[in-house]
Amino acid sequence: MQETIAHTEYETITTPARYEIRDITDVVERVCRNARLWDGYVLVSTMHITSSIFVNDHESGLWEDIVTWLEDLAPHRPNYRHHLTGEDNADAHLKRMLLGHQVLVPVTKGKLDLGPWERVHYGEFDGQRPKRILLKALGLAKPGRTSGE
């Protein structure tokens, strides 16, 4: 009988810039290995309302295009109603809504089951302070192995 895996880790990211995109696929792969996950999923979820998790190509031109597109749709400007609370990050909340806050990454035979150009990314839209990401591996361990091995 295969062992059921339920494994949770947290990753903290601090970006030097207000806006930044980072490839975190290696972090997701590490969690998969640490969990000994053979068949299942890794949930990757940002725990902050001004950052995103998304899957796309790791290509700097595309990253610039994404940031430009987000700025066109939700520009950084002073006249958002949210700013009446004393905040200045309404655009970051809107940008997060456009890209989403979590992804579910399939795992097959111990490997992330992504397309040939797909990578997992963290998008920061109100950076310069620590933010946490939840990574939760769920599924089955490799057949024939037990937790004591």
C-alpha positions, 0 to 999 in steps of 0.5 A, spaced: 500 500 500 502 506 498 503 511 503 499 518 503 503 524 503 501 531 506 507 535 507 507 543 508 513 548 507 514 555 507 518 560 503 520 567 505 521 572 499 524 579 500 524 583 493 529 589 493 524 592 488 517 594 488 515 590 482 519 583 481 518 577 477 522 571 480 522 563 477 521 559 484 520 552 480 526 550 484 523 551 490 517 547 488 521 541 486 525 542 492 518 541 496 516 535 492 523 532 493 523 533 501 515 530 501 518 524 497 512 525 493 511 520 487 504 522 484 499 528 486 500 535 487 504 541 490 499 547 491 503 553 491 500 559 494 502 566 496 500 568 503 500 576 501 494 580 498 499 584 493 503 578 490 501 573 485 503 565 483 503 563 476 505 559 471 508 561 464 515 562 460 521 564 464 523 569 459 526 576 461 522 579 455 515 576 457 516 578 464 517 585 462 511 584 457 507 582 463 509 588 468 507 593 462 501 589 461 499 589 468 501 597 469 496 598 463 491 595 466 492 597 474 497 603 473 500 605 480 497 612 481 495 616 487 487 617 486 485 610 488 479 609 494 484 604 497 489 610 498 484 613 503 486 608 508 493 611 508 495 605 503 499 606 497 498 600 494 491 599 491 494 597 484 498 591 487 492 588 489 489 589 482 495 586 479 494 580 484 487 579 482 489 579 474 495 573 475 492 570 481 494 567 488 496 560 487 497 554 482 496 547 483 502 543 480 501 536 478 507 531 480 508 524 476 513 519 478 516 524 482 517 530 477 513 536 476 509 535 470 509 541 467 509 543 459 516 544 456 516 551 457 512 552 463 515 554 470 512 557 476 513 564 478 512 569 484 510 576 482 511 581 487 507 588 486 508 591 493 515 589 495 521 591 499 519 587 505 518 579 507 513 575 504 511 568 505 509 562 500 505 556 502 507 550 499 503 544 500 505 537 497 499 532 497 499 525 494 502 518 494 509 516 496 513 512 491 510 505 491 514 500 495 517 505 500 515 507 507 517 513 511 522 509 515 527 508 509 
